Amino acid sequence: MLSECSSGGRDLNKGSRRQPMKCLWSSWREVGFKLLDLGSSLIRPLVRENHYWLLESVVHDLRLYADKKIQLKQTDDKTLSELVKQQIGVDAWCWDRRFWYASLTDFKTMVSEDFTNRLTWLAESFDCDNFASLFCSLLSLVWGYNGVGVALGAVLDKGSKNVVGYHAYNCVLVEEDSKRVLCLYEPQSDFLALAERETNMDWSIYRTDLVLFY
C-alpha cells in the first residue's frame, strides 16, 4: 500500500474529484474537551465534591472561551470608583489601574452554567467570602474579566429592615444599552440585580458598604 501513496512528485489530487484533506479542528477540539470531561468523571470518586465541581467548571469555562470568543471592553480605576460612588454611594478600593468588563448579555453567557452554586457551603472554611473571592478569580483567570469585585455589606430583613447578618457577594461591571452599570451577583444562587445602596436580592436585602476590585 505504501507504493500507492508515493506521488513521485505528482499532484495526487490532479484530475480527481476528491478534495484535499482538511484538518477538522473543531472536531478534534471537541474530542479534546470530551476527554477532559471523561477524566474529571473518572476521578470524581477519588476527590471531594468541591474538587470535582472546580475541575468541571474549569473544563466548561475553557470550552466556552474557545467557542464564544467574547470581546472585553476596558476602563480605568478612577472611572470605576466614581461609578461605584455614583450608583451605590459607597467607596471602592481598586487595586488595579485598568479593568476589563463585558456586556450584560456576554456576562450571562459566561455564567450560564456557573458551578459555584453547586459547591458545598462549609462554615468558616468555605463560606460567603470564599464563594465571592473564587468567582472573581475564575473570571479573571479564564476571561481576563477583572471588573468583578467582592462586595461587603449587611443582610437586611425584608420586612423590618433590621440587620440579620453580614455577607460577601460580587459586584459586576457590565455594559447595558451602551452604558457602564454595576450589578450585584450572588455566586451561591446566580441571582443578579442592578446594584443600589440597598438591593433586593430575592431572599433578602443586601446593603453594600464597600466594594473591592482586585
Backbone as ProteinMPNN parsed JSONL, in Angstrom:
{"seq_chain_A": "MLSECSSGGRDLNKGSRRQPMKCLWSSWREVGFKLLDLGSSLIRPLVRENHYWLLESVVHDLRLYADKKIQLKQTDDKTLSELVKQQIGVDAWCWDRRFWYASLTDFKTMVSEDFTNRLTWLAESFDCDNFASLFCSLLSLVWGYNGVGVALGAVLDKGSKNVVGYHAYNCVLVEEDSKRVLCLYEPQSDFLALAERETNMDWSIYRTDLVLFY", "coords_chain_A": {"N_chain_A": [[0.817, -1.205, 0.0], [2.058, 1.176, 0.548], [3.422, 1.896, -1.762], [1.422, 2.839, -3.396], [0.845, 5.228, -2.269], [2.921, 6.851, -2.804], [3.886, 9.739, -4.46], [5.733, 10.456, -6.341], [6.447, 13.013, -7.048], [4.232, 13.938, -8.318], [1.008, 15.6, -8.462], [-1.317, 14.33, -6.466], [-3.975, 14.974, -6.317], [-4.723, 15.941, -8.735], [-6.922, 15.914, -11.429], [-8.768, 14.53, -10.012], [-11.87, 14.183, -8.294], [-11.912, 14.322, -5.625], [-11.538, 16.273, -2.697], [-8.768, 18.053, -1.237], [-7.5, 16.822, 1.868], [-8.68, 18.265, 4.82], [-7.899, 19.703, 7.972], [-9.966, 18.944, 10.545], [-10.461, 20.977, 12.716], [-12.357, 21.863, 14.624], [-13.665, 19.499, 15.266], [-11.617, 17.913, 16.403], [-11.021, 19.502, 18.555], [-13.372, 19.279, 20.017], [-13.239, 16.582, 20.66], [-11.037, 16.659, 22.362], [-12.078, 18.141, 24.554], [-14.095, 16.388, 25.325], [-12.581, 14.275, 26.265], [-11.415, 15.505, 28.471], [-13.712, 15.887, 30.017], [-14.37, 13.214, 30.475], [-12.139, 12.422, 31.943], [-12.426, 13.979, 34.299], [-14.771, 12.862, 35.285], [-13.94, 10.271, 35.844], [-12.167, 10.594, 37.972], [-13.799, 11.536, 39.917], [-14.86, 9.866, 42.054], [-12.647, 9.805, 43.685], [-12.032, 12.21, 44.823], [-12.96, 15.167, 46.752], [-16.309, 16.537, 46.703], [-16.411, 19.296, 46.146], [-13.929, 19.606, 44.916], [-14.332, 18.213, 42.545], [-16.356, 19.763, 41.272], [-14.98, 22.126, 40.887], [-13.025, 21.351, 39.016], [-14.726, 20.566, 36.903], [-15.847, 23.042, 36.319], [-13.667, 24.534, 35.348], [-13.063, 23.111, 32.986], [-15.495, 23.447, 31.577], [-15.578, 26.277, 31.363], [-13.293, 26.82, 29.854], [-13.962, 25.568, 27.464], [-16.155, 27.141, 26.738], [-14.86, 29.603, 26.463], [-13.216, 29.049, 24.24], [-15.151, 28.638, 22.297], [-16.878, 30.918, 22.199], [-15.441, 33.384, 22.035], [-15.518, 35.961, 23.304], [-15.47, 39.47, 23.354], [-13.813, 41.806, 25.334], [-14.298, 44.93, 27.073], [-12.681, 48.003, 28.118], [-11.781, 49.919, 31.02], [-10.755, 52.422, 33.457], [-9.28, 52.674, 36.802], [-10.114, 55.003, 38.154], [-12.476, 55.809, 36.824], [-14.067, 53.587, 37.38], [-14.224, 53.576, 40.222], [-15.547, 55.993, 40.614], [-18.0, 55.419, 39.425], [-19.0, 53.472, 41.161], [-19.331, 55.032, 43.456], [-21.23, 56.864, 42.533], [-23.44, 55.251, 41.712], [-23.931, 53.359, 43.79], [-23.176, 54.611, 46.119], [-21.056, 54.241, 47.88], [-17.619, 53.657, 48.918], [-15.017, 52.434, 46.732], [-12.39, 50.16, 46.58], [-9.886, 50.018, 44.421], [-7.564, 47.955, 43.173], [-6.138, 47.564, 40.904], [-4.996, 49.235, 37.908], [-6.217, 49.234, 35.448], [-9.255, 47.949, 34.146], [-11.208, 45.265, 32.922], [-14.229, 44.414, 31.236], [-17.52, 43.146, 30.281], [-20.397, 43.005, 28.054], [-23.746, 42.932, 29.403], [-25.204, 40.79, 28.387], [-23.142, 39.092, 27.456], [-21.863, 38.578, 29.876], [-23.839, 37.073, 31.181], [-23.761, 34.864, 29.534], [-21.222, 33.873, 30.152], [-21.632, 32.934, 32.74], [-23.512, 31.002, 32.429], [-23.572, 28.302, 33.042], [-22.649, 28.325, 35.619], [-20.654, 27.09, 38.244], [-20.404, 27.631, 40.939], [-22.664, 27.771, 42.556], [-23.178, 25.144, 43.003], [-21.353, 24.232, 44.727], [-20.387, 23.041, 47.984], [-21.356, 24.629, 50.891], [-19.35, 25.47, 53.589], [-19.022, 26.001, 56.951], [-17.089, 28.663, 58.114], [-14.624, 27.639, 56.841], [-15.219, 27.506, 54.085], [-17.106, 29.696, 53.124], [-19.332, 32.503, 52.535], [-17.523, 34.627, 51.801], [-15.459, 33.202, 50.621], [-16.75, 32.027, 48.423], [-17.347, 34.374, 46.934], [-14.771, 35.443, 46.451], [-13.573, 33.343, 45.015], [-15.174, 33.305, 42.712], [-14.539, 35.799, 41.56], [-11.796, 35.367, 41.004], [-11.845, 33.23, 39.16], [-13.204, 34.312, 36.912], [-11.403, 36.299, 36.235], [-9.091, 34.804, 35.7], [-9.83, 32.967, 33.602], [-11.213, 34.535, 31.66], [-10.037, 37.04, 31.72], [-11.43, 39.004, 32.916], [-11.524, 41.323, 35.062], [-13.197, 43.155, 36.116], [-14.898, 42.447, 38.12], [-15.866, 42.584, 41.339], [-15.472, 42.07, 44.929], [-18.101, 42.494, 47.062], [-18.923, 43.894, 50.183], [-21.113, 43.796, 52.921], [-24.227, 44.327, 54.728], [-26.883, 42.066, 55.558], [-30.258, 42.579, 55.263], [-33.407, 42.22, 56.847], [-36.325, 41.749, 54.961], [-38.839, 42.697, 55.761], [-38.667, 44.15, 58.307], [-36.326, 45.556, 57.926], [-34.185, 45.276, 59.581], [-30.812, 44.505, 60.549], [-29.653, 41.318, 59.884], [-27.396, 39.895, 59.585], [-24.032, 39.646, 58.22], [-22.387, 39.856, 55.037], [-20.714, 38.564, 52.091], [-20.424, 39.089, 48.622], [-20.751, 39.485, 45.05], [-19.842, 42.293, 42.99], [-20.481, 43.461, 39.855], [-19.152, 44.853, 36.956], [-20.714, 45.839, 34.04], [-21.792, 46.319, 30.613], [-24.665, 47.903, 29.472], [-27.112, 48.8, 27.194], [-25.297, 50.523, 25.945], [-24.101, 51.782, 28.095], [-22.058, 51.948, 31.042], [-22.721, 49.969, 33.816], [-23.395, 48.823, 37.184], [-23.879, 45.668, 38.653], [-25.211, 43.531, 41.198], [-24.194, 40.316, 42.16], [-25.027, 37.125, 43.223], [-23.051, 34.549, 44.015], [-23.722, 32.099, 45.072], [-26.226, 31.438, 44.26], [-26.701, 32.416, 41.738], [-28.223, 34.685, 41.381], [-28.992, 37.857, 40.026], [-28.891, 41.385, 40.054], [-29.613, 44.866, 39.479], [-27.322, 47.091, 40.88], [-27.781, 48.812, 43.93], [-27.749, 51.055, 46.777], [-29.174, 49.728, 48.787], [-30.116, 46.665, 47.895], [-32.542, 44.612, 46.417], [-32.277, 41.291, 46.701], [-33.785, 39.044, 46.152], [-34.154, 36.855, 48.225], [-33.513, 38.403, 50.37], [-32.488, 41.706, 51.537], [-29.619, 43.323, 50.384], [-27.348, 45.413, 51.837], [-24.905, 47.293, 50.671], [-21.645, 48.086, 51.752], [-18.973, 48.421, 51.109], [-16.814, 48.008, 48.279], [-14.492, 45.888, 46.715], [-12.167, 45.805, 44.153], [-9.926, 43.777, 42.471]], "CA_chain_A": [[0.0, 0.0, 0.0], [2.901, 2.35, 0.594], [3.784, 2.317, -3.109], [0.305, 3.576, -3.967], [0.802, 6.561, -1.672], [4.076, 7.621, -3.248], [3.434, 10.579, -5.566], [6.78, 10.631, -7.345], [6.47, 14.414, -7.469], [2.983, 14.287, -8.984], [-0.097, 16.068, -7.627], [-2.25, 13.213, -6.374], [-5.35, 15.451, -6.419], [-4.976, 16.393, -10.095], [-7.837, 15.061, -12.176], [-9.631, 13.796, -9.093], [-12.95, 14.97, -7.707], [-11.726, 14.384, -4.181], [-10.961, 17.498, -2.175], [-7.642, 17.827, -0.331], [-7.9, 16.613, 3.251], [-8.584, 19.426, 5.685], [-7.874, 19.398, 9.4], [-11.23, 19.292, 11.167], [-10.023, 21.474, 14.019], [-13.458, 21.912, 15.584], [-13.941, 18.131, 15.705], [-10.55, 17.495, 17.314], [-11.184, 20.287, 19.777], [-14.468, 18.674, 20.765], [-12.707, 15.33, 21.21], [-10.194, 17.02, 23.499], [-12.91, 18.502, 25.699], [-14.784, 15.17, 25.764], [-11.615, 13.524, 27.068], [-11.304, 16.192, 29.756], [-14.93, 15.544, 30.765], [-14.242, 11.822, 30.901], [-11.139, 12.371, 33.006], [-12.981, 14.513, 35.547], [-15.753, 11.89, 35.782], [-13.225, 9.107, 36.372], [-11.539, 10.87, 39.267], [-14.802, 12.049, 40.863], [-14.94, 9.081, 43.301], [-11.402, 9.888, 44.445], [-11.825, 13.557, 45.362], [-14.12, 15.776, 47.39], [-17.296, 17.048, 45.751], [-15.996, 20.634, 45.726], [-12.815, 19.442, 43.974], [-14.902, 17.801, 41.257], [-17.05, 20.876, 40.626], [-13.957, 23.079, 40.451], [-12.467, 20.825, 37.773], [-15.776, 20.66, 35.893], [-16.006, 24.451, 35.952], [-12.535, 24.945, 34.513], [-13.253, 22.493, 31.669], [-16.619, 24.115, 30.912], [-15.239, 27.663, 31.043], [-12.32, 26.817, 28.761], [-14.715, 25.26, 26.246], [-16.936, 28.339, 26.428], [-13.902, 30.609, 25.993], [-12.792, 28.675, 22.89], [-16.284, 28.701, 21.369], [-17.58, 32.199, 22.125], [-14.543, 34.492, 21.651], [-16.134, 37.195, 23.8], [-14.589, 40.631, 23.369], [-13.954, 42.619, 26.537], [-14.104, 46.375, 26.998], [-11.712, 48.418, 29.13], [-11.914, 51.202, 31.696], [-9.667, 52.629, 34.42], [-9.672, 52.614, 38.209], [-10.817, 56.221, 38.55], [-13.837, 55.734, 36.278], [-14.796, 52.541, 38.096], [-14.518, 54.007, 41.595], [-16.563, 57.049, 40.528], [-19.283, 54.778, 39.125], [-19.469, 52.855, 42.408], [-19.778, 56.122, 44.33], [-22.432, 57.461, 41.953], [-24.577, 54.33, 41.638], [-24.199, 52.671, 45.059], [-22.998, 55.555, 47.208], [-20.023, 53.783, 48.814], [-16.266, 53.673, 48.375], [-14.486, 51.241, 46.074], [-10.941, 50.016, 46.589], [-9.474, 49.454, 43.13], [-6.155, 47.607, 43.331], [-5.512, 47.563, 39.578], [-5.171, 50.523, 37.226], [-7.121, 49.018, 34.315], [-10.243, 46.904, 34.395], [-11.901, 44.773, 31.733], [-15.602, 44.005, 31.506], [-18.253, 42.706, 29.088], [-21.813, 43.382, 28.03], [-24.57, 42.135, 30.308], [-25.525, 39.541, 27.692], [-21.962, 38.229, 27.468], [-21.644, 38.12, 31.253], [-24.789, 35.988, 31.431], [-23.244, 33.697, 28.819], [-20.086, 33.349, 30.919], [-22.08, 32.245, 33.955], [-24.694, 30.22, 32.06], [-23.519, 27.044, 33.786], [-21.737, 28.611, 36.727], [-20.584, 25.953, 39.153], [-20.239, 27.987, 42.344], [-23.876, 27.478, 43.32], [-23.226, 23.708, 43.272], [-20.363, 23.917, 45.748], [-20.91, 22.846, 49.326], [-21.024, 25.673, 51.858], [-18.743, 24.93, 54.803], [-18.877, 27.069, 57.94], [-15.756, 29.205, 58.356], [-13.561, 27.278, 55.889], [-15.642, 27.832, 52.717], [-18.406, 30.348, 53.242], [-19.685, 33.505, 51.524], [-16.36, 35.366, 51.291], [-14.716, 32.304, 49.737], [-17.516, 31.957, 47.178], [-17.189, 35.624, 46.19], [-13.373, 35.555, 46.013], [-13.338, 32.336, 43.982], [-15.837, 33.739, 41.485], [-13.684, 36.855, 40.993], [-10.545, 34.8, 40.494], [-12.104, 32.414, 37.975], [-13.49, 35.172, 35.764], [-10.165, 36.986, 35.866], [-8.154, 33.824, 35.148], [-10.293, 32.384, 32.338], [-11.662, 35.524, 30.687], [-9.358, 38.327, 31.849], [-12.514, 39.89, 33.348], [-11.267, 41.72, 36.453], [-14.21, 44.117, 36.527], [-15.78, 41.769, 39.069], [-15.332, 42.831, 42.67], [-16.121, 41.493, 46.108], [-18.876, 43.488, 47.808], [-19.106, 43.564, 51.594], [-22.217, 44.568, 53.468], [-25.149, 43.721, 55.683], [-28.119, 41.45, 55.077], [-31.387, 43.184, 55.967], [-34.703, 41.559, 56.762], [-37.169, 42.484, 54.013], [-39.946, 43.357, 56.422], [-38.276, 45.126, 59.329], [-35.082, 46.211, 57.505], [-33.166, 45.079, 60.601], [-29.643, 43.732, 60.131], [-29.697, 39.936, 60.37], [-26.072, 39.305, 59.419], [-23.127, 40.32, 57.287], [-22.287, 38.971, 53.879], [-19.84, 38.896, 50.962], [-21.017, 38.697, 47.343], [-19.992, 40.097, 43.958], [-20.292, 43.487, 42.281], [-20.016, 43.208, 38.495], [-19.232, 45.934, 35.97], [-21.172, 45.372, 32.731], [-22.328, 47.344, 29.717], [-26.048, 47.683, 29.056], [-27.603, 49.948, 26.415], [-24.123, 51.383, 25.68], [-23.683, 52.467, 29.316], [-21.472, 51.113, 32.086], [-23.549, 49.87, 35.021], [-22.963, 47.836, 38.165], [-24.88, 44.714, 39.119], [-24.815, 42.632, 42.277], [-24.327, 38.91, 41.753], [-24.884, 36.172, 44.322], [-22.444, 33.359, 43.415], [-24.278, 30.863, 45.625], [-27.541, 31.156, 43.672], [-26.728, 33.013, 40.397], [-29.171, 35.802, 41.309], [-28.359, 39.07, 39.511], [-29.776, 42.55, 40.144], [-28.969, 46.165, 39.345], [-26.8, 47.465, 42.194], [-28.185, 50.027, 44.624], [-27.241, 51.048, 48.156], [-29.881, 48.579, 49.339], [-30.552, 45.949, 46.696], [-33.396, 43.441, 46.611], [-31.621, 40.104, 46.148], [-34.79, 37.989, 46.167], [-34.434, 36.295, 49.549], [-33.234, 39.407, 51.383], [-31.944, 42.972, 51.057], [-28.187, 43.478, 50.624], [-26.883, 46.789, 51.959], [-23.477, 47.278, 50.365], [-20.868, 49.079, 52.498], [-17.652, 48.582, 50.494], [-16.547, 47.108, 47.155], [-13.071, 45.723, 46.411], [-11.819, 45.278, 42.831], [-8.507, 43.431, 42.515]], "C_chain_A": [[0.848, 1.251, 0.0], [3.235, 2.85, -0.792], [2.669, 3.124, -3.755], [0.244, 5.003, -3.436], [1.966, 7.423, -2.114], [3.706, 8.401, -4.492], [4.461, 10.71, -6.66], [6.816, 12.043, -7.875], [5.191, 14.851, -8.149], [1.956, 14.779, -7.967], [-1.156, 14.983, -7.599], [-3.707, 13.646, -6.515], [-5.717, 15.888, -7.83], [-5.866, 15.396, -10.825], [-8.774, 14.263, -11.298], [-10.701, 14.723, -8.55], [-12.802, 15.097, -6.192], [-11.064, 15.697, -3.784], [-9.777, 17.162, -1.276], [-8.143, 17.703, 1.101], [-7.687, 17.888, 4.062], [-8.615, 18.977, 7.142], [-9.186, 19.863, 10.022], [-10.962, 19.734, 12.598], [-11.147, 21.456, 15.044], [-13.775, 20.524, 16.131], [-12.895, 17.651, 16.7], [-10.637, 18.247, 18.627], [-12.274, 19.68, 20.648], [-14.033, 17.358, 21.395], [-11.866, 15.617, 22.45], [-11.013, 17.355, 24.733], [-13.704, 17.305, 26.219], [-13.866, 14.332, 26.647], [-11.421, 14.169, 28.436], [-12.524, 15.902, 30.631], [-14.852, 14.128, 31.319], [-13.261, 11.702, 32.061], [-11.681, 12.87, 34.331], [-14.013, 13.558, 36.143], [-15.07, 10.69, 36.428], [-12.626, 9.37, 37.744], [-12.544, 11.356, 40.31], [-14.892, 11.224, 42.141], [-13.727, 9.249, 44.209], [-11.21, 11.223, 45.15], [-13.086, 14.044, 46.066], [-15.044, 16.373, 46.327], [-16.925, 18.443, 45.258], [-14.833, 20.583, 44.744], [-13.354, 19.119, 42.583], [-15.561, 18.976, 40.548], [-16.082, 21.951, 40.17], [-13.359, 22.637, 39.122], [-13.473, 20.923, 36.636], [-15.938, 22.095, 35.399], [-14.9, 24.908, 35.025], [-12.687, 24.388, 33.099], [-14.366, 23.204, 30.902], [-16.254, 25.523, 30.478], [-14.232, 27.752, 29.905], [-13.002, 26.496, 27.43], [-15.517, 26.482, 25.794], [-16.04, 29.435, 25.865], [-13.479, 30.322, 24.553], [-13.915, 28.857, 21.872], [-16.81, 30.118, 21.147], [-16.718, 33.378, 21.683], [-15.132, 35.847, 22.057], [-15.104, 38.314, 23.882], [-14.871, 41.479, 24.611], [-13.727, 44.094, 26.243], [-13.212, 46.788, 28.171], [-12.075, 49.771, 29.735], [-10.775, 51.326, 32.703], [-10.209, 52.69, 35.842], [-10.471, 53.837, 38.655], [-12.264, 56.192, 38.077], [-14.675, 54.725, 37.047], [-15.17, 52.982, 39.509], [-15.574, 55.111, 41.614], [-17.948, 56.467, 40.246], [-19.861, 54.124, 40.375], [-20.037, 53.919, 43.342], [-21.101, 56.699, 43.845], [-23.631, 56.526, 42.051], [-24.946, 53.712, 42.986], [-24.048, 53.601, 46.258], [-21.995, 55.129, 48.253], [-18.662, 53.875, 48.139], [-15.931, 52.356, 47.7], [-12.971, 51.268, 46.178], [-10.55, 49.303, 45.305], [-7.967, 49.207, 43.162], [-5.427, 47.42, 42.004], [-5.77, 48.92, 38.934], [-6.12, 50.418, 36.044], [-8.031, 47.832, 34.618], [-10.972, 46.556, 33.1], [-13.276, 44.235, 32.13], [-16.285, 43.643, 30.195], [-19.674, 43.258, 29.126], [-22.577, 42.485, 29.003], [-24.911, 40.789, 29.679], [-24.349, 38.579, 27.721], [-21.645, 37.731, 28.874], [-22.576, 36.959, 31.58], [-24.37, 34.713, 30.708], [-22.115, 33.049, 29.606], [-20.536, 32.526, 32.122], [-23.291, 31.355, 33.683], [-24.73, 28.87, 32.762], [-22.548, 27.192, 34.945], [-21.805, 27.512, 37.776], [-20.622, 26.345, 40.627], [-21.483, 27.7, 43.173], [-24.049, 25.984, 43.574], [-22.18, 23.285, 44.302], [-21.031, 23.788, 47.113], [-20.426, 23.952, 50.253], [-20.501, 25.017, 53.119], [-18.476, 26.081, 55.767], [-17.409, 27.389, 58.178], [-14.743, 28.902, 57.243], [-13.927, 27.554, 54.431], [-17.048, 28.405, 52.772], [-18.512, 31.498, 52.245], [-18.482, 34.261, 50.953], [-15.517, 34.518, 50.36], [-15.42, 32.128, 48.397], [-17.256, 33.192, 46.319], [-15.772, 35.781, 45.646], [-13.065, 34.575, 44.89], [-13.963, 32.76, 42.66], [-15.03, 34.828, 40.786], [-12.459, 36.265, 40.309], [-10.762, 34.0, 39.221], [-12.399, 33.271, 36.75], [-12.245, 35.915, 35.297], [-9.194, 36.034, 35.183], [-8.571, 33.356, 33.762], [-10.561, 33.451, 31.283], [-10.847, 36.811, 30.682], [-10.311, 39.41, 32.324], [-12.287, 40.249, 34.82], [-12.188, 42.835, 36.927], [-15.282, 43.475, 37.387], [-15.162, 41.926, 40.45], [-16.052, 42.051, 43.742], [-16.808, 42.628, 46.862], [-19.086, 42.99, 49.234], [-20.231, 44.417, 52.156], [-23.07, 43.774, 54.426], [-26.341, 43.109, 54.961], [-29.26, 41.99, 55.93], [-32.642, 42.347, 55.783], [-35.626, 42.398, 55.874], [-38.294, 43.257, 54.695], [-39.519, 44.482, 57.342], [-37.092, 45.988, 58.932], [-33.992, 46.147, 58.591], [-32.016, 44.254, 60.042], [-29.718, 42.338, 60.745], [-28.349, 39.237, 60.211], [-25.245, 40.121, 58.444], [-22.701, 39.323, 56.216], [-21.254, 39.483, 52.882], [-20.462, 38.326, 49.695], [-20.246, 39.446, 46.263], [-20.673, 41.334, 43.389], [-19.657, 43.435, 40.895], [-20.22, 44.437, 37.614], [-19.62, 45.341, 34.624], [-21.567, 46.578, 31.882], [-23.743, 46.957, 29.318], [-26.561, 48.95, 28.392], [-26.514, 50.999, 26.242], [-23.67, 52.19, 26.895], [-23.064, 51.467, 30.288], [-22.38, 51.139, 33.314], [-22.982, 48.782, 35.927], [-24.139, 46.954, 38.561], [-24.325, 43.968, 40.33], [-25.116, 41.21, 41.84], [-24.091, 38.03, 42.973], [-24.335, 34.854, 43.768], [-22.984, 32.044, 43.963], [-25.625, 30.498, 45.012], [-27.686, 31.655, 42.241], [-27.708, 34.177, 40.277], [-28.421, 37.08, 40.958], [-29.35, 40.222, 39.576], [-28.963, 43.823, 39.969], [-28.574, 46.662, 40.732], [-27.356, 48.799, 42.674], [-27.552, 49.987, 46.011], [-27.863, 49.89, 48.919], [-30.566, 47.873, 48.174], [-31.39, 44.735, 47.059], [-32.757, 42.25, 45.908], [-32.492, 38.871, 46.326], [-35.099, 37.507, 47.586], [-34.257, 37.317, 50.665], [-32.757, 40.695, 50.711], [-30.458, 43.019, 51.391], [-27.87, 44.976, 50.692], [-25.363, 46.796, 51.784], [-22.764, 48.416, 51.092], [-19.508, 49.364, 51.869], [-17.517, 47.591, 49.348], [-15.046, 47.089, 46.89], [-12.918, 45.125, 45.019], [-10.32, 45.014, 42.825], [-8.158, 42.391, 41.469]], "O_chain_A": [[0.411, 2.29, -0.496], [3.33, 4.057, -1.015], [2.937, 4.002, -4.576], [-0.336, 5.884, -4.072], [1.99, 8.619, -1.823], [3.262, 7.817, -5.48], [4.116, 11.039, -7.795], [7.178, 12.26, -9.032], [5.063, 16.016, -8.525], [2.01, 14.435, -6.786], [-1.823, 14.742, -8.605], [-4.578, 12.823, -6.794], [-6.882, 16.174, -8.107], [-5.599, 14.194, -10.837], [-9.504, 13.404, -11.793], [-10.462, 15.917, -8.368], [-13.495, 15.894, -5.56], [-10.146, 16.171, -4.454], [-9.767, 16.117, -0.625], [-9.087, 18.385, 1.502], [-6.628, 18.51, 3.987], [-9.275, 17.999, 7.493], [-9.48, 21.058, 10.021], [-11.193, 18.994, 13.555], [-10.932, 21.082, 16.197], [-14.112, 20.376, 17.305], [-13.234, 17.052, 17.721], [-10.359, 17.691, 19.689], [-12.124, 19.579, 21.866], [-14.409, 17.049, 22.526], [-11.964, 14.915, 23.457], [-10.69, 16.911, 25.834], [-13.961, 17.21, 27.419], [-14.301, 13.754, 27.643], [-11.279, 13.473, 29.441], [-12.393, 15.696, 31.838], [-15.213, 13.87, 32.467], [-13.507, 10.985, 33.031], [-11.432, 12.265, 35.373], [-14.124, 13.45, 37.364], [-15.548, 10.155, 37.429], [-12.579, 8.474, 38.586], [-12.178, 11.566, 41.467], [-14.992, 11.801, 43.224], [-13.775, 8.873, 45.38], [-10.318, 11.355, 45.988], [-14.141, 13.415, 45.987], [-14.622, 16.671, 45.209], [-17.102, 18.747, 44.079], [-14.748, 21.414, 43.839], [-12.901, 19.671, 41.58], [-15.352, 19.17, 39.35], [-16.333, 22.623, 39.169], [-13.203, 23.445, 38.207], [-13.118, 21.319, 35.526], [-16.14, 22.332, 34.208], [-15.155, 25.59, 34.032], [-12.466, 25.104, 32.122], [-14.208, 23.527, 29.724], [-16.574, 25.932, 29.362], [-14.31, 28.661, 29.079], [-12.667, 27.076, 26.398], [-15.547, 26.811, 24.608], [-16.409, 30.117, 24.909], [-13.393, 31.239, 23.736], [-13.658, 29.191, 20.716], [-17.151, 30.48, 20.02], [-17.219, 34.286, 21.02], [-15.227, 36.761, 21.239], [-14.008, 38.129, 24.412], [-16.018, 41.822, 24.898], [-13.047, 44.453, 25.282], [-13.013, 46.013, 29.106], [-12.605, 50.65, 29.056], [-9.926, 50.44, 32.794], [-11.418, 52.751, 36.065], [-11.403, 53.713, 39.45], [-13.176, 56.513, 38.839], [-15.847, 54.968, 37.334], [-16.305, 52.784, 39.942], [-16.402, 55.162, 42.524], [-18.95, 56.959, 40.764], [-21.064, 54.208, 40.625], [-21.094, 53.729, 43.945], [-21.989, 56.99, 44.646], [-24.72, 56.955, 42.429], [-26.126, 53.557, 43.298], [-24.701, 53.414, 47.285], [-22.056, 55.59, 49.393], [-18.566, 54.139, 46.941], [-16.477, 51.306, 48.038], [-12.342, 52.288, 45.896], [-10.848, 48.122, 45.125], [-7.183, 50.156, 43.176], [-4.227, 47.146, 41.988], [-6.654, 49.661, 39.362], [-6.76, 51.401, 35.673], [-7.63, 46.856, 35.254], [-11.305, 47.428, 32.297], [-13.456, 43.679, 33.213], [-15.705, 43.809, 29.122], [-20.091, 43.889, 30.097], [-22.103, 41.412, 29.376], [-24.907, 39.764, 30.361], [-24.525, 37.388, 27.979], [-21.209, 36.593, 29.048], [-22.156, 35.973, 32.185], [-24.595, 33.61, 31.206], [-22.052, 31.825, 29.719], [-19.896, 31.538, 32.48], [-24.016, 30.996, 34.61], [-25.808, 28.349, 33.047], [-21.736, 26.307, 35.217], [-22.889, 27.062, 38.148], [-20.847, 25.49, 41.484], [-21.377, 27.414, 44.366], [-24.971, 25.587, 44.286], [-22.128, 22.122, 44.702], [-22.097, 24.352, 47.358], [-19.223, 24.18, 50.382], [-21.133, 24.111, 53.661], [-17.773, 27.031, 55.422], [-16.594, 26.497, 58.414], [-14.077, 29.814, 56.754], [-13.04, 27.809, 53.617], [-18.037, 27.72, 52.511], [-17.847, 31.473, 51.21], [-18.427, 34.511, 49.749], [-14.923, 35.035, 49.414], [-14.77, 32.086, 47.353], [-16.979, 33.078, 45.125], [-15.59, 36.206, 44.505], [-12.382, 34.922, 43.927], [-13.352, 32.596, 41.604], [-14.855, 34.791, 39.568], [-12.131, 36.622, 39.177], [-9.953, 34.077, 38.297], [-11.898, 32.986, 35.663], [-12.058, 36.133, 34.1], [-8.546, 36.402, 34.203], [-7.755, 33.348, 32.841], [-10.173, 33.284, 30.127], [-10.949, 37.598, 29.741], [-10.038, 40.599, 32.157], [-12.789, 39.569, 35.716], [-11.991, 43.397, 38.004], [-16.435, 43.905, 37.383], [-14.053, 41.45, 40.695], [-17.099, 41.449, 43.504], [-16.166, 43.604, 47.25], [-19.388, 41.818, 49.46], [-20.296, 45.618, 51.898], [-22.691, 42.694, 54.877], [-26.751, 43.572, 53.896], [-29.24, 41.88, 57.156], [-32.905, 41.83, 54.697], [-35.696, 43.618, 56.024], [-38.659, 44.347, 54.254], [-39.948, 45.625, 57.185], [-36.866, 47.04, 59.529], [-33.001, 46.874, 58.526], [-32.214, 43.409, 59.17], [-29.832, 42.188, 61.962], [-28.185, 38.102, 60.658], [-25.69, 41.141, 57.917], [-22.658, 38.115, 56.45], [-20.956, 40.676, 52.834], [-20.97, 37.205, 49.698], [-19.179, 39.992, 46.544], [-21.899, 41.416, 43.314], [-18.434, 43.373, 40.772], [-21.318, 44.988, 37.537], [-18.942, 44.446, 34.118], [-21.662, 47.703, 32.375], [-23.993, 45.833, 28.883], [-26.459, 50.04, 28.954], [-26.76, 52.199, 26.371], [-22.939, 53.169, 26.751], [-23.474, 50.308, 30.358], [-22.759, 52.208, 33.791], [-22.198, 47.937, 35.496], [-25.251, 47.437, 38.777], [-23.113, 43.797, 40.462], [-26.151, 40.934, 41.233], [-23.085, 38.171, 43.669], [-25.071, 34.112, 43.118], [-22.736, 30.986, 43.386], [-26.12, 29.388, 45.21], [-28.685, 31.357, 41.586], [-27.997, 34.614, 39.162], [-27.357, 37.361, 41.509], [-30.512, 40.067, 39.202], [-27.77, 43.856, 40.274], [-29.391, 46.657, 41.653], [-27.399, 49.779, 41.93], [-26.9, 49.009, 46.377], [-27.166, 49.154, 49.617], [-31.477, 48.416, 47.55], [-31.0, 43.928, 47.902], [-32.699, 42.199, 44.679], [-31.993, 37.783, 46.616], [-36.2, 37.734, 48.088], [-34.775, 37.138, 51.767], [-32.638, 40.768, 49.488], [-30.068, 42.786, 52.535], [-28.094, 45.711, 49.73], [-24.631, 46.349, 52.667], [-23.212, 49.563, 51.058], [-18.948, 50.441, 52.075], [-18.033, 46.475, 49.418], [-14.402, 48.137, 46.845], [-13.471, 44.064, 44.732], [-9.528, 45.904, 43.133], [-7.001, 41.984, 41.365]]}, "name": "protein", "num_of_chains": 1, "seq": "MLSECSSGGRDLNKGSRRQPMKCLWSSWREVGFKLLDLGSSLIRPLVRENHYWLLESVVHDLRLYADKKIQLKQTDDKTLSELVKQQIGVDAWCWDRRFWYASLTDFKTMVSEDFTNRLTWLAESFDCDNFASLFCSLLSLVWGYNGVGVALGAVLDKGSKNVVGYHAYNCVLVEEDSKRVLCLYEPQSDFLALAERETNMDWSIYRTDLVLFY"}
